[in-house]
Amino acid sequence: MSELKHLAVIMDGNRRWAKDKGLPSFEGHRQGYDKMKEVGQWCIDRGITTLTVYAFSTENWNREEAEVNYLMDLLYKAVTTEVEEFNKRGIRLKIIGTRERLSDKLVKAIAEAEERTKNNDKGTLNICLNYGGRLEIVDAVKRIMAQGVPADQVTEKTISENIWLAGQDDPDLIIRTSGEQRLSGFLTWESVYSEFLFIDKHWPAFSETDLDAAINDYNSRHRRFGGN
């Protein structure tokens, strides 16, 4: 079993994986979606109770319309046809991000999926959809201001209670696949003491062996949290 309880993943490289294999980019996204489900089960098997994945950033709207539509269809599938599977596995589903620009159909499906899985207690899957780390902080500040909290009473705890991931522990480890070594706005507030691991493999090629290696690497680290 792992000491790691909250794993976060930037699922990068779907398009590059497809290109390397001479496949359309859509196939890379489909394989990436299937990999997300696989990794979720691997995490449960290893005692990792929370998996947070970066599925679609606020900047991803700049991609070609056909690709954006395909990604939205995949995400709609995740919050509709997969709900029974989530319930069977005891997984709570949370969609983290702003609902702006999402279709009414998708927003409704998200609300229904979160409601239907809210009592599951084997684990939590957070899908960061239409997400930006700075936007999350801005939104938290707006919520705090709307509550009328005086400026001199705003603390880190106040902000943590108003971010989109409120009520959940910060990620222990953040993995980014495909070789890039940056967070790209992922969990900007929550990642302050997270460990990082950058892997050259594209996300669809991420394996169970890779997860075990990441867990072993994490378990070998000494987390000081600013101490000795």
FILUM-199669 format. One record per residue (C-alpha): z, y, x; residue in three letters. Coordinates in Angstrom, 3 decimals. Each point is the difference from the previous one (the first is absolute). Example, Ala and Ser with C-alpha at 12.3 -4.5 7.8 and 13.67 -1.06 7.14 Angstrom:
up;north;east;type
7.800;-4.500;12.300;ALA
-0.660;3.440;1.370;SER
This chain:
up;north;east;type
0.000;0.000;0.000;MET
-0.684;3.534;1.122;SER
2.422;2.849;0.649;GLU
-2.857;2.126;-1.310;LEU
0.418;0.787;-3.695;LYS
-2.503;2.800;-0.689;HIS
-3.461;-0.307;1.514;LEU
-2.576;2.742;-0.455;ALA
-3.679;-0.459;0.833;VAL
-2.940;2.326;0.490;ILE
-2.743;-2.429;-1.006;MET
-2.725;1.395;2.239;ASP
-3.374;-1.431;0.947;GLY
-1.436;-1.523;-3.179;ASN
-3.336;1.747;0.426;ARG
-0.195;-0.705;3.730;ARG
0.793;-3.664;-0.597;TRP
-2.860;-0.213;-2.502;ALA
-2.402;1.840;2.318;LYS
0.801;-2.360;2.884;ASP
-0.923;-2.918;-2.244;LYS
-3.138;1.613;-1.404;GLY
1.559;0.284;-3.462;LEU
0.115;2.958;-2.406;PRO
3.107;2.176;0.206;SER
0.969;-1.052;-3.528;PHE
0.493;-3.551;1.276;GLU
2.369;1.320;2.637;GLY
2.104;1.692;-2.666;HIS
0.010;-3.162;-2.109;ARG
1.153;-2.066;2.956;GLN
2.608;2.642;0.784;GLY
1.316;-0.211;-3.545;TYR
0.314;-3.781;0.246;ASP
1.751;0.380;3.351;LYS
2.554;2.339;-1.562;MET
0.929;-2.707;-2.493;LYS
0.237;-2.614;2.756;GLU
2.223;2.170;2.166;VAL
2.238;0.695;-2.977;GLY
0.721;-3.714;-0.369;GLN
0.496;-0.435;3.738;TRP
2.576;2.789;-0.115;CYS
1.919;-1.637;-2.838;ILE
0.002;-3.304;1.893;ASP
1.589;1.771;2.990;ARG
2.655;1.950;-1.876;GLY
-1.804;3.338;0.163;ILE
0.898;1.440;-3.380;THR
-2.096;3.191;-0.023;THR
-3.650;0.436;0.939;LEU
-1.524;3.477;-0.147;THR
-3.754;0.290;0.517;VAL
-2.258;3.022;0.461;TYR
-2.819;-0.708;-2.438;ALA
-1.612;3.395;-0.668;PHE
0.855;3.390;1.468;SER
-0.623;3.398;-1.545;THR
-2.688;0.473;2.687;GLU
-1.840;-3.166;-1.056;ASN
-1.525;1.888;-2.956;TRP
-2.441;1.391;2.574;ASN
-1.685;-3.387;0.360;ARG
-3.219;-0.877;-1.817;GLU
0.408;-0.134;-3.759;GLU
-1.088;-3.644;-0.256;ALA
2.623;-1.060;2.537;GLU
2.743;2.020;-1.704;VAL
-0.904;-1.527;-3.361;ASN
0.118;-3.495;1.482;TYR
3.434;0.641;1.510;LEU
1.267;1.342;-3.306;MET
-1.307;-3.131;-1.734;ASP
1.872;-2.166;2.521;LEU
3.199;1.947;-0.584;LEU
-0.456;-0.252;-3.768;TYR
-0.319;-3.763;0.467;LYS
3.241;-0.040;1.984;ALA
1.950;1.668;-2.814;VAL
-1.537;-1.967;-2.860;THR
-1.217;-3.525;0.740;THR
2.602;-0.605;2.723;GLU
3.092;0.882;-2.031;VAL
0.665;-3.569;-1.115;GLU
-0.204;-1.110;3.619;GLU
2.507;2.689;0.964;PHE
2.339;-1.201;-2.720;ASN
-0.416;-3.628;1.051;LYS
0.956;0.910;3.569;ARG
2.781;2.355;-1.092;GLY
-1.624;3.066;1.544;ILE
0.624;3.530;-1.217;ARG
-3.090;2.205;0.230;LEU
0.254;3.711;0.764;LYS
-2.951;2.367;0.362;ILE
0.939;2.831;2.368;ILE
-1.975;3.246;-0.056;GLY
-1.235;2.768;-2.248;THR
-1.730;-0.863;-3.264;ARG
-2.334;3.009;0.306;GLU
-3.701;-0.933;0.011;ARG
0.738;-3.557;-1.155;LEU
-1.706;-1.062;-3.209;SER
2.052;-0.100;-3.195;ASP
-0.746;-3.729;-0.187;LYS
1.456;-0.620;3.460;LEU
3.045;2.208;-0.595;VAL
0.762;-1.905;-3.214;LYS
-0.444;-3.361;1.758;ALA
2.327;1.080;2.813;ILE
2.738;0.963;-2.453;ALA
-0.331;-3.300;-1.835;GLU
0.039;-2.070;3.212;ALA
3.071;1.773;1.340;GLU
1.784;-0.480;-3.312;GLU
-0.892;-3.700;-0.250;ARG
1.158;-0.768;3.561;THR
3.004;2.320;0.276;LYS
2.618;-2.750;-0.361;ASN
-1.485;-2.327;2.636;ASN
2.408;-0.442;2.894;ASP
-1.601;-2.242;2.644;LYS
-1.758;2.910;1.678;GLY
-1.796;3.330;-0.419;THR
-3.638;0.852;0.663;LEU
-0.583;3.734;0.373;ASN
-3.677;0.929;-0.141;ILE
-0.569;3.512;1.334;CYS
-2.853;1.266;-2.158;LEU
-1.304;3.566;0.104;ASN
2.764;0.530;2.522;TYR
0.631;2.626;2.679;GLY
3.204;0.301;1.977;GLY
0.093;3.787;0.036;ARG
-0.884;0.125;-3.690;LEU
2.941;-2.313;-0.697;GLU
2.358;2.449;1.723;ILE
-1.530;2.991;-1.811;VAL
0.442;-1.825;-3.305;ASP
3.629;-0.767;0.849;ALA
0.666;3.681;0.772;VAL
-1.533;0.999;-3.338;LYS
2.212;-2.497;-1.822;ARG
3.112;1.303;1.740;ILE
-0.922;3.595;-0.854;MET
-0.631;-0.973;-3.626;ALA
3.505;-1.496;-0.122;GLN
1.419;3.350;1.055;GLY
1.687;-1.343;3.106;VAL
1.201;2.955;2.154;PRO
-1.656;0.179;3.425;ALA
3.299;-0.386;1.845;ASP
0.632;-3.275;-1.845;GLN
-3.295;-1.656;0.975;VAL
0.629;-2.826;2.472;THR
-2.018;-2.895;1.398;GLU
1.613;-2.120;-2.705;LYS
-1.276;2.425;-2.656;THR
-3.544;-0.339;1.256;ILE
0.266;-3.794;0.334;SER
1.109;-0.175;-3.627;GLU
-3.113;1.872;-1.141;ASN
-2.815;-1.548;2.031;ILE
-2.334;-2.554;-1.593;TRP
1.719;-2.854;1.836;LEU
3.455;1.094;-1.194;ALA
2.539;-2.773;-0.387;GLY
-1.569;-2.216;2.646;GLN
0.939;-0.476;3.632;ASP
-2.207;1.542;2.668;ASP
-2.472;-2.385;1.652;PRO
1.333;-1.956;2.963;ASP
-3.450;-0.588;1.488;LEU
-3.375;1.633;-0.574;ILE
-3.092;-1.939;1.047;ILE
-3.432;1.572;0.305;ARG
-2.963;-2.282;0.497;THR
-3.421;0.705;1.503;SER
1.129;1.724;3.177;GLY
0.738;3.524;-1.198;GLU
3.355;1.308;1.249;GLN
1.085;2.602;-2.538;ARG
1.650;0.059;-3.425;LEU
-2.641;2.102;-1.792;SER
2.536;1.460;-2.418;GLY
1.635;-3.327;-0.848;PHE
3.685;0.174;-0.970;LEU
0.502;3.282;1.866;THR
3.606;0.424;-1.179;TRP
0.998;-3.670;-0.051;GLU
-1.378;-0.987;3.418;SER
2.340;2.144;2.114;VAL
1.822;-3.032;1.459;TYR
-2.552;-2.724;-0.690;SER
-1.292;-2.194;2.798;GLU
-3.778;0.071;0.500;PHE
-2.449;-2.747;0.892;LEU
-3.727;0.617;0.473;PHE
-2.300;-3.013;-0.180;ILE
-3.658;-0.083;1.048;ASP
-1.035;-2.497;-2.681;LYS
-1.636;1.305;-3.164;HIS
2.121;-0.478;-3.116;TRP
-2.001;-2.881;-1.579;PRO
0.462;-1.967;3.255;ALA
3.797;0.450;0.041;PHE
1.567;-3.456;0.038;SER
3.291;-1.708;-0.695;GLU
0.342;-0.449;3.758;THR
-0.427;3.764;0.431;ASP
2.807;0.618;-2.488;LEU
2.318;-2.395;1.813;ASP
-0.814;1.681;3.310;ALA
0.775;3.389;-1.551;ALA
3.328;-1.285;-1.332;ILE
0.929;-1.453;3.384;ASN
-0.940;3.259;1.697;ASP
2.116;1.954;-2.470;TYR
2.975;-2.317;0.378;ASN
-0.112;0.452;3.778;SER
0.337;3.788;-0.236;ARG
3.305;1.857;0.186;HIS
0.060;2.647;-2.704;ARG
2.227;2.865;1.127;ARG
-0.462;2.535;-2.826;PHE
0.685;2.807;2.464;GLY
2.983;-1.778;1.575;GLY
0.349;-1.814;3.322;ASN
